[in-house]
Amino acid sequence: MLGNHEIIVIAIVVLILFGAGAIPKFAKSLGKAKKEFENGVKEGSQGDDTAIAKEKES
């Protein structure tokens, strides 16, 4: 598992390689991806519930 010192070193390396402007863009895209994933999981579980209900009706 990563400790605090390793995380700080990784953050500094990322800042050096990509610059400070890239971090907000990365965080925004990560947030969008997380939201899309959660929506997909929710839609998938709703689809499963609908399929089960249709199966029970048959």
Kinemage of the C-alpha trace (Angstrom):
@kinemage 1
@onewidth
@group {chain A} dominant
@subgroup {mainchain}
@vectorlist {calphas} color= white
{ca met a 1} P 0.000 0.000 0.000
{ca leu a 2} L 1.180 3.503 -0.725
{ca gly a 3} L 2.152 5.717 2.167
{ca asn a 4} L 1.986 9.480 2.458
{ca his a 5} L 5.534 10.023 1.252
{ca glu a 6} L 5.001 7.969 -1.896
{ca ile a 7} L 1.793 9.820 -2.740
{ca ile a 8} L 3.540 13.178 -2.336
{ca val a 9} L 6.396 12.078 -4.605
{ca ile a 10} L 3.940 10.845 -7.243
{ca ala a 11} L 2.018 14.144 -7.066
{ca ile a 12} L 5.229 16.136 -7.557
{ca val a 13} L 6.253 13.989 -10.532
{ca val a 14} L 2.806 14.439 -12.103
{ca leu a 15} L 3.045 18.206 -11.614
{ca ile a 16} L 6.463 18.281 -13.265
{ca leu a 17} L 5.473 16.067 -16.200
{ca phe a 18} L 2.027 17.433 -17.008
{ca gly a 19} L 1.963 20.887 -15.434
{ca ala a 20} L -0.566 22.408 -13.096
{ca gly a 21} L -3.087 23.084 -15.881
{ca ala a 22} L -3.557 19.422 -16.727
{ca ile a 23} L -4.614 18.353 -13.237
{ca pro a 24} L -8.037 20.098 -13.217
{ca lys a 25} L -8.763 18.696 -16.698
{ca phe a 26} L -7.846 15.216 -15.489
{ca ala a 27} L -9.995 15.575 -12.364
{ca lys a 28} L -12.950 16.786 -14.446
{ca ser a 29} L -12.690 13.868 -16.858
{ca leu a 30} L -12.324 11.454 -13.954
{ca gly a 31} L -15.502 12.864 -12.382
{ca lys a 32} L -17.409 12.511 -15.647
{ca ala a 33} L -16.236 8.931 -16.060
{ca lys a 34} L -17.303 8.094 -12.504
{ca lys a 35} L -20.749 9.615 -13.075
{ca glu a 36} L -21.208 7.706 -16.346
{ca phe a 37} L -20.125 4.466 -14.676
{ca glu a 38} L -22.593 4.955 -11.813
{ca asn a 39} L -25.397 5.723 -14.282
{ca gly a 40} L -24.537 2.596 -16.256
{ca val a 41} L -24.585 0.451 -13.134
{ca lys a 42} L -27.940 1.937 -12.105
{ca glu a 43} L -29.435 1.393 -15.570
{ca gly a 44} L -28.102 -2.157 -15.655
{ca ser a 45} L -29.645 -3.042 -12.323
{ca gln a 46} L -32.967 -1.499 -13.372
{ca gly a 47} L -32.861 -3.545 -16.561
{ca asp a 48} L -32.269 -6.696 -14.530
{ca asp a 49} L -35.262 -5.895 -12.313
{ca thr a 50} L -37.462 -5.358 -15.363
{ca ala a 51} L -36.338 -8.626 -16.947
{ca ile a 52} L -37.023 -10.515 -13.710
{ca ala a 53} L -40.498 -8.973 -13.426
{ca lys a 54} L -41.328 -9.919 -17.038
{ca glu a 55} L -40.074 -13.440 -16.390
{ca lys a 56} L -42.307 -13.791 -13.334
{ca glu a 57} L -45.345 -12.600 -15.313
{ca ser a 58} L -44.860 -15.293 -17.963
